[in-house]
C-alpha cells in the first residue's frame, strides 16, 4: 500500500472563540489521518493570537471545541508565519469527525493549512 502525503485542510479563520473554533483537518469516514504539519499566517497589520485544539468526535458527529481541548497557543506578529512540524504535532485522528480546530483573536486574518496523511482505516 502506498502512503502519500497531502493537504488535509485549508481555512481562513473567521471564528474568535473556542466554542466556534473551525476545523483545519477533519478525519473522514473510513480513514485514519495523521496531521504532520500546520502552517499559520497572519495577514493582519497587528499581532493576533491563535489557539489550536484537538476535538474528539461526538458519537461520529463533529464534537464541540472546549477550552480543555486547546493544546497550543501562539501570538503571531503582523505578517508573520509559523510552521509547526512533526516534532510539535504527529496528531492521529482515528474516529470519523475527530478534528484539529483553530480560532483567532481577530476574525478573517489568520490563514491555516494542515498537511499529513490519510490511510484506509485498518479496524
Backbone bond lengths (Angstrom), bond angles and torsions (degrees), N, CA, C in turn:
res aa  C-N    CA-C-N  psi(-1)  N-CA   C-N-CA  omega(-1)  CA-C   N-CA-C  phi
1 X - - - 1.449 - - 1.522 108.07 -
2 X 1.309 116.14 130.53 1.466 121.35 176.67 1.521 109.56 -87.90
3 X 1.312 115.49 134.71 1.459 120.84 175.80 1.520 107.00 -111.16
4 X 1.315 115.84 126.30 1.457 121.23 -174.68 1.517 110.10 -123.30
5 X 1.330 116.11 130.80 1.453 120.14 175.93 1.524 110.57 -69.88
6 X 1.325 116.76 150.78 1.456 120.65 -179.42 1.520 110.79 -157.77
7 X 1.328 115.30 164.86 1.454 119.27 173.81 1.515 107.06 -76.94
8 X 1.313 116.57 124.10 1.461 121.76 -178.56 1.520 112.01 -89.86
9 X 1.315 117.42 -22.93 1.455 119.51 -179.57 1.511 112.02 -174.40
10 X 1.337 115.25 157.32 1.462 122.46 178.57 1.521 106.58 -149.42
11 X 1.334 117.11 134.16 1.461 119.91 -179.30 1.525 109.60 -157.00
12 X 1.329 116.33 150.67 1.466 121.12 165.57 1.517 104.79 -103.21
13 X 1.327 117.12 118.97 1.459 121.37 -171.89 1.522 111.40 -68.55
14 X 1.328 115.10 121.22 1.463 119.86 177.22 1.520 111.13 -104.68
15 X 1.334 117.29 -4.11 1.463 121.36 -175.29 1.526 110.92 -104.25
16 X 1.330 115.26 145.81 1.464 120.56 -175.82 1.523 113.21 -124.34
17 X 1.338 117.87 9.64 1.471 120.70 177.04 1.519 109.55 -131.25
18 X 1.332 116.25 151.05 1.459 120.64 -176.34 1.530 111.71 -60.31
19 X 1.300 118.96 -38.08 1.466 121.35 -177.30 1.531 111.88 -65.05
20 X 1.331 116.17 -20.82 1.467 120.67 179.84 1.519 112.61 -112.62
21 X 1.322 117.57 17.71 1.464 120.74 -179.63 1.519 109.88 -54.01
22 X 1.327 115.97 143.32 1.461 121.73 -176.71 1.518 110.74 -99.03
23 X 1.315 115.75 143.60 1.456 120.76 177.88 1.520 110.52 -71.22
24 X 1.330 115.25 132.83 1.460 119.33 170.61 1.527 110.47 -108.48
25 X 1.337 116.99 -11.48 1.467 122.72 172.89 1.524 107.87 -156.74
26 X 1.327 116.03 121.99 1.464 121.61 179.29 1.518 108.69 -123.94
27 X 1.324 116.79 133.64 1.451 120.77 -179.58 1.531 110.25 -76.63
28 X 1.337 117.60 123.19 1.460 119.95 179.96 1.529 112.16 -81.27
29 X 1.313 115.48 164.07 1.466 121.93 177.29 1.527 109.84 -58.93
30 X 1.323 116.08 135.58 1.457 121.28 175.76 1.513 115.39 84.18
31 X 1.321 117.62 6.99 1.463 120.96 -178.24 1.520 110.90 -131.44
32 X 1.329 115.40 159.90 1.451 124.36 162.08 1.525 104.69 -113.78
33 X 1.316 117.65 139.96 1.461 121.21 -178.98 1.518 109.89 -125.38
34 X 1.329 115.79 146.54 1.456 121.74 174.56 1.521 107.82 -123.21
35 X 1.325 116.34 122.62 1.463 121.73 176.56 1.530 107.14 -90.50
36 X 1.333 115.38 111.66 1.458 121.44 -177.35 1.521 113.29 -96.89
37 X 1.330 116.95 -32.45 1.462 121.33 -176.96 1.527 109.72 -140.21
38 X 1.325 115.82 143.64 1.458 122.25 170.20 1.525 106.74 -131.35
39 X 1.324 115.86 131.63 1.462 122.30 176.30 1.524 107.19 -111.84
40 X 1.328 116.35 130.09 1.461 122.60 176.81 1.524 108.14 -120.52
41 X 1.333 116.55 138.88 1.464 121.10 177.79 1.518 109.42 -137.45
42 X 1.334 115.94 130.41 1.457 122.70 178.30 1.529 108.71 -99.67
43 X 1.330 116.94 109.87 1.468 120.91 179.39 1.532 112.50 -90.12
44 X 1.330 116.17 2.84 1.465 122.30 -176.92 1.535 110.62 -80.56
45 X 1.318 116.81 163.94 1.453 122.14 178.81 1.518 113.62 -87.74
46 X 1.330 117.72 4.79 1.470 122.49 178.87 1.521 109.03 -141.52
47 X 1.319 115.57 170.26 1.468 120.70 179.56 1.530 110.87 -65.66
48 X 1.333 116.01 145.62 1.462 123.19 179.19 1.525 107.81 -136.93
49 X 1.325 116.49 136.47 1.459 121.75 176.41 1.522 109.41 -90.92
50 X 1.330 115.70 136.12 1.464 122.06 178.72 1.526 108.47 -124.24
51 X 1.325 116.67 134.07 1.460 122.93 176.19 1.520 109.28 -116.97
52 X 1.339 116.47 135.61 1.458 122.77 175.74 1.524 109.36 -109.76
53 X 1.330 115.91 141.32 1.465 122.44 -177.15 1.527 110.00 -130.48
54 X 1.319 116.26 148.19 1.464 121.91 167.45 1.518 105.66 -105.92
55 X 1.338 116.72 118.48 1.454 121.64 -174.03 1.524 109.32 -116.99
56 X 1.331 116.04 116.24 1.463 120.76 177.21 1.519 110.31 -71.48
57 X 1.336 114.96 150.81 1.456 119.45 177.11 1.527 110.04 -64.64
58 X 1.314 116.58 165.05 1.463 123.42 177.10 1.521 106.67 -117.71
59 X 1.339 116.60 88.32 1.472 122.90 -178.18 1.529 111.01 54.12
60 X 1.327 117.26 42.93 1.450 122.16 178.11 1.516 114.67 90.82
61 X 1.323 117.85 -13.62 1.464 122.28 176.25 1.530 108.47 -96.47
62 X 1.336 117.64 162.08 1.470 118.43 177.55 1.531 111.39 -59.30
63 X 1.324 116.25 138.30 1.458 121.20 176.90 1.520 111.14 -82.65
64 X 1.323 115.95 168.77 1.455 122.10 177.68 1.524 109.06 -101.32
65 X 1.333 118.24 122.11 1.466 120.50 179.79 1.528 111.70 -62.99
66 X 1.330 115.26 143.38 1.466 122.27 177.92 1.524 108.57 -134.53
67 X 1.316 116.48 163.48 1.462 121.45 -179.56 1.528 111.77 -57.17
68 X 1.325 117.57 -31.32 1.465 121.13 -179.97 1.527 112.44 -72.32
69 X 1.339 118.05 -10.73 1.464 122.21 179.33 1.531 112.69 -87.66
70 X 1.329 117.48 -11.94 1.470 121.26 -177.02 1.530 109.06 -69.17
71 X 1.343 115.73 127.75 1.460 119.74 177.41 1.523 112.81 -117.79
72 X 1.338 117.43 -10.98 1.463 119.28 -178.22 1.521 109.20 -153.56
73 X 1.339 115.87 135.89 1.462 121.31 175.96 1.514 108.14 -135.05
74 X 1.326 115.87 137.04 1.453 120.08 -179.03 1.526 109.31 -145.67
75 X 1.324 116.06 147.34 1.455 121.74 172.05 1.521 107.19 -103.99
76 X 1.327 115.70 119.29 1.464 120.86 179.31 1.519 108.77 -100.13
77 X 1.318 117.03 127.17 1.466 121.80 176.55 1.531 109.55 -67.54
78 X 1.308 116.62 167.22 1.463 121.36 177.52 1.529 110.24 -53.79
79 X 1.333 115.55 131.21 1.475 123.76 177.44 1.527 113.74 62.91
80 X 1.313 118.37 16.87 1.469 122.19 -179.54 1.521 110.42 -88.90
81 X 1.333 115.61 147.74 1.455 121.58 172.92 1.521 109.06 -122.98
82 X 1.331 114.90 159.77 1.459 121.48 -178.11 1.514 108.74 -143.11
83 X 1.323 116.61 135.73 1.451 122.91 174.36 1.518 108.57 -112.12
84 X 1.332 116.73 118.59 1.460 121.69 171.32 1.512 106.50 -98.57
85 X 1.326 117.13 124.77 1.457 120.92 -175.08 1.506 113.19 -109.05
86 X 1.318 114.39 -170.50 1.466 121.54 -175.62 1.520 112.47 -56.55
87 X 1.336 117.00 -34.64 1.464 118.78 179.93 1.523 111.58 -67.75
88 X 1.333 117.69 -21.51 1.461 122.35 178.21 1.527 112.24 -95.37
89 X 1.330 117.11 -25.57 1.460 120.85 -168.26 1.522 112.36 -118.75
90 X 1.339 116.99 -103.66 1.461 121.21 -174.38 1.517 110.98 63.29
91 X 1.326 116.45 45.56 1.465 122.28 -175.44 1.519 109.74 -89.44
92 X 1.328 116.77 122.85 1.470 121.55 176.21 1.512 109.71 -95.35
93 X 1.333 115.17 131.50 1.462 123.13 174.71 1.526 106.22 -112.41
94 X 1.341 116.97 111.98 1.455 120.39 -171.56 1.524 114.91 -104.47
95 X 1.306 117.48 -27.84 1.460 120.68 -177.20 1.524 110.13 -101.33
96 X 1.331 116.68 151.80 1.456 121.30 175.15 1.527 109.40 -55.59
97 X 1.324 116.07 128.40 1.467 125.36 179.04 1.527 114.79 74.61
98 X 1.346 119.40 9.82 1.462 119.00 163.33 1.531 105.71 -61.63
99 X 1.339 117.97 145.06 1.455 118.57 -173.56 1.520 112.79 -148.70
100 X 1.312 114.79 155.14 1.455 122.60 164.50 1.518 104.96 -104.09
101 X 1.323 116.34 122.45 1.462 122.39 -176.23 1.526 109.91 -119.85
102 X 1.325 115.58 163.61 1.460 120.68 179.64 1.521 110.07 -148.08
103 X 1.330 114.30 155.62 1.460 120.72 171.85 1.528 107.72 -148.26
104 X 1.332 115.35 160.41 1.457 120.60 -174.13 1.518 110.60 -132.45
105 X 1.335 115.90 159.61 1.464 120.38 -179.47 1.526 112.32 -74.61
106 X 1.330 117.98 -15.30 1.462 123.31 176.45 1.527 106.92 -132.47
107 X 1.332 116.84 131.28 1.462 120.65 -177.90 1.525 112.05 -77.01
108 X 1.332 114.87 148.62 1.471 124.28 169.94 1.524 116.21 66.84
109 X 1.338 117.48 23.94 1.466 119.29 178.04 1.527 112.98 -126.98
110 X 1.333 117.81 -11.57 1.459 120.99 178.90 1.523 109.01 -102.56
111 X 1.323 115.17 124.84 1.459 122.40 176.48 1.521 107.04 -103.17
112 X 1.322 117.01 133.61 1.467 121.27 -177.30 1.519 110.08 -132.00
113 X 1.325 115.89 135.30 1.453 122.84 176.21 1.529 107.93 -127.79
114 X 1.320 116.66 139.47 1.465 121.52 175.87 1.521 108.14 -119.87
115 X 1.331 115.73 135.20 1.459 122.08 179.72 1.518 109.33 -126.59
116 X 1.314 116.52 147.38 1.449 120.87 177.89 1.511 110.65 174.73
117 X 1.324 115.03 -147.36 1.462 120.44 -179.57 1.514 110.33 -130.50
118 X 1.323 115.54 153.03 1.461 122.75 169.80 1.523 106.03 -122.85
119 X 1.321 116.77 131.61 1.459 120.14 175.37 1.523 108.64 -126.41
120 X 1.324 115.50 152.79 1.461 119.84 178.33 1.517 109.49 -59.37
121 X 1.314 116.20 133.63 1.473 122.04 -179.43 1.520 108.93 -56.85
122 X 1.317 116.20 127.69 1.459 121.72 -178.44 1.518 113.24 -91.75
123 X 1.324 117.43 -1.51 1.482 120.51 -177.71 1.507 112.13 -72.37
